Amino acid sequence: MSQQQAVAKPRRDVEALLLLVALGIGIGASAMVSLDRNEALGSGFWFQAGTLTILAAGFHVVLRLRASYADPVILPIVVALNGLGIAMIQSLDAATGTDAGANQLKWTAVSVLIAAAVLWFLKDHRVLRRYTFISLAVSAVLLILPLVPGVSAGDINGASVWIRLGPLQFQPGEIVKITLGIFFAGYLSTHRDLILLAGRKVGPLQFPRVKDMGPMVTAWAASVGVLVFQHDLGMSILFFGLFMVMIYVATSRVTWVLLGLVLMAAGGYAAARIFPHVGLRFDSWLNAFDPAVY
C-alpha cells in the first residue's frame, strides 16, 4: 500500500486575499485618523492609500515570480502592521504639529524596493551560509557603534541606540536584526543535529544537554550586553526573541522556548530593578489607565 507524498503548492492567491484584508486594516486606520481631523478624506490620504497599495501589489508580484512557494502570511502581516504604525504616527502628528507620517511612508517605499531587489537578485538564499560568521562580526560592530564617541547620538529617552552620520540619524540595531537573523539561520542549519542531542528528561519535556546550551547562553549574554551598555530593554528582548523563534523552528522543541523565557524573565526583572527608565516603562504598562503613572 503506497503512501502519497504531499506536494507543496504555491499559495499566492491566498496571499492576495490576505493582502486585501491587510490593506483594508492599515488604510482604514489612516482614514479614521484623517476623518477625526477633517470632514472629508483629502488628497494626502488618497496618495498614501494608493502608494501602500502599489507597494504591496508590486512586492506580491515579485513573490509570484521569484518565490512562489513562500509563506503567504508574512507579507500581509507586515502590510497590516506597517499600515497601523503609519496611522498611529499620523495620530501623534495631529497632536505635535509634525509630519512624521509622511516620512514613514517614504521609508516604507525605500524598504519595499530594497526587499524586492534582494528577492529578485538573490536567486538562492543558501549562499548566505557562507557569510554566517561574517554576519556575526558585522552585528557586533553595529551594536558597538552607538557607544563610540563621535558617532554616537548620545542618550535619547534613556537609551544609547542611535548614531549620527552627517544629516542622518538612525539605529544600527535595525540592521542588526537582519545580520543576526542570517547568523542564527546559518548556525542552526549547520549545528542542528548537535542541538537536537537529547539530555535529561523531566516528565514529558526533553531538555538539552548543558554543554549544548552554548548558543542560547551566548544569545542571552549578547542581549544582556545590549541592555547593560545601551539601556534598551526592547531591542534586547527582540534579539533574544528572534533567536528563540529560530531555534524552535530548527528543533521543534518547546523546552528551548521554556528555557529562553526563564532567561528573558530573569533579565527583564533585573533590568526593571537596576535601570529606572526600564522600571518606569513596566509601571506604565502595568498601570496604563492611571493618570498619575502613565
N, C-alpha and C positions, 0 to 999 in steps of 0.2 A: 504494500500500500504506500504510494508515494505522497509526499507532502509538497504542497505548492508553496514556493517561497513568495513572500510579499514583495511586490515590485513597487519601488518608490515612484511617486507621481509628482510632477510639478504642481504646485498649488498657488499659482499666481492669480487665478481667478478669485480664490478665497482672499488673497491679499488685496485685490482690487476692491472687493466688497467691504473689507475691514477699513481700507483707506477712506472710503466714503463716510463711514461712521466716525473715523478719527478726525477727518477734516471738518465734519459737522460739529464735533465737540470743540475743537480749537477755534474755528471761525465763529461758532455760536457764542462762545465765551467772549470773544472780542466784540461781537455785536451787542451783547448785553452791556459791556463796559461803555461802548460808544453811545448807545441809546440812553444810558444813565446821565450822560453829559449833554447830549444833543437830541433834538426832536426827530431827526432823521439820520440815516446812515450816510456819511459823507464820502467823498471820492477817496480819501485816505483809507477808509475801511475796505472799499472795493478793490483798491490797489493791493492791499495786504492779502485779502482773500484770494485774489487772482494769483498773486505771487506764490503763496503757500500751495495752492492747487497745482500750479505749473511745476513747482519743485517736486512735490510728491509724485505727480504723474510721470515726470521725467525720470526720477530715480526708479520708479516702478518699471518703466520700460527698460532701463539698464539692467535691472534684475532679471527681467524676462529674457534678455539677450545673453547675459553673462553668467547668471546664477539662477537658472530656472528652478533648481531644487532647493533653494534657500528657504529658511523658515519663513512662513507667510505672516507671522505675528509681529516680528521685531519692528519692521518699518512702520506699521500702523501705530504701535505703541509709542515710538519715537515722535511721530507726527502729532499724536494727541497730546503728549506731554509738552512738546515744544509749543504747540498752539495755546495750551493752557498757561504756559510760562509767559508767553508774549502778552496774553490778556492780563495776567497779574501785574506785569511790569507797566502796562498801559494804565491800569488802575492806580498804581503808585504815581505815574506821570501826572495824573489829574490832580493829585494832592501836592506834588512838589513842583509842578510847573516845568518839568523836564520832558525830553523826548527820547527816553532810553528805549522805548518800544520799537521805534523805527530803526535804531541802531541794532537791536536784537534781530530784527528781520533781516538786516543786511548781513550780519554774521551767520544767520541761518542759511542764507543763499550761498555764502562762501563755503560753509561746511558741507553742504549738499554737493556742490560742484567738486570739492576735493574728494569726498567719499565716492562719487561717481567715477572720477578719474582713476582712483585706486582700484575700484572694482573692474573697470574696463581694461586697464593695462596689466594688472596683476592676475595673470591667467591661472596660476597655480599657487594657492596660498601656502602650500607645503614648503616652498622655497624660504619662507620666513624662519624655518627651523635653523637655517644657517646662522641666523642673527640672534639666537636665543640669549647668549651671554653678552653680546654687544648691546642688546636691548636693556639688559640689567644694568650695564655700565652707564648707558645714556640716562636711564631712570635715576640712578644715584646722583649723577651730575646735575640733572634738572631739579632734584629735590634740595640740593645744597645751594643752588643759585639764590633763593630768597634770603639766605644768610650771609651772602658775600657783599661786603661794603662796596659802594659804587654802582652796584646793580640792584640791590635790594631796594624796594619801595618803602621799607620800614613797617612798623606795626600798623595794621588797619583793622579796627574793631577787635583788637587784642590778639590778632594772628599775624605771623610773618610769612605770608604765602605769595606775595606779589613781587614782581620785578619790573623795572622800568628801563626800556631801551628806546632812547630818543623820545618821540611823542607817544610811543606805545607803552601801555601798562597791562600786564596780563599775569595769570597764574600758570607757571610752568607745570604745576600739578595736573592741569588739564591734559597736557601732552603725555605725562607720566601714566595716565590711565591707559593710553594706547600701548606705550612701550612696555609697561608691566604686564599688560594682557598678552603681548607677544611672548614675553619671557615665561610667564606662567604656562601658556599653552605649549610652548616648546619643551619646557622642563617636564611637564606632566606627561606629554606624549612619549618622551624618552624614558622616563623613570616610573611609568605607571605600574609595571609589574612589581617593582620593588616596593612601592607604596601599598600595593594590594596584599603583601605578605601578611598572613594572619598573626595576631598576637593573642592577648588574653581575652577570653570570652566571659562577659558578665551578663547573665541572663540571656535575653535574645540578642544582645549587642556584641559585635565583634570589634574589639579595639585594636588599633595598630600597635606594632612593637615600638617601644620607647625610642630605639635607635633609628626608626624610620620616620620619626616625627620632626626631623630636621627642617624640611620645607615649611611646615606650619609654624614652627618656633621662629624661623628666620623671618617669615612674613609678619608674624606678630611683633617681633623685635623692631622691624623696619617701621611698622605702623606706630609703635610706641615712640620711636625716634622722631617721627613727624610730629607727634603730639607734644613731646617734651621740648623740642627745639623750635618748632613753628607754632605751637599752641593751637593747632587746628584739629579739633576732635572730628569734625565732619569728614575731612579728607582722610584722616587716619582710619576711621571706620569704613570708608568707601574702599580704600586699598585692601584692607583685610577682608572685607566682604567680597570683593572681586576674587580674591584667592580662594575663599571658601566655596563660592559658587563653582569655580572652575575645577577645584579638586573633587567636588561632589559629582560634577558632570563626568570627570575622568574615572572615578571609582564607584559611583552609585552607593556609597556607604554613608549612612546617616551619622555614624559615630564621628566622622571627621567634622560634620556640621556641629554636633553637640560639643565637641572639644573646642571648636572655634568660638562658639557662643559663650562658653565659660571664660575663655581668654579675653574675649571682647568685653564681656560684662565686668570682669576684673579691671581691665584697663580704663573703661568708662567711669567706673566708680572712683578709682584712684584719681582720674583727671578732674572729676567734679569736686573732690576734696582738696586737691592741690592748686588748681587754677581757678581763680574767682570768676573769670568770664565764662568758663565752661559750666561751673556750678550755677551761674545766673541763667544760662540757657536751659539747663534742666529744670530750674524753678519756673521759668517762663512757660515751658511746655507742660509741666505738671499743674500749673495754676493759670492756664490760658485765659480764664474768664474773671480773674481777679485783677481789677484795675491797679491795685497797689503793687502788683508784681509785674504784670505784662503791659 
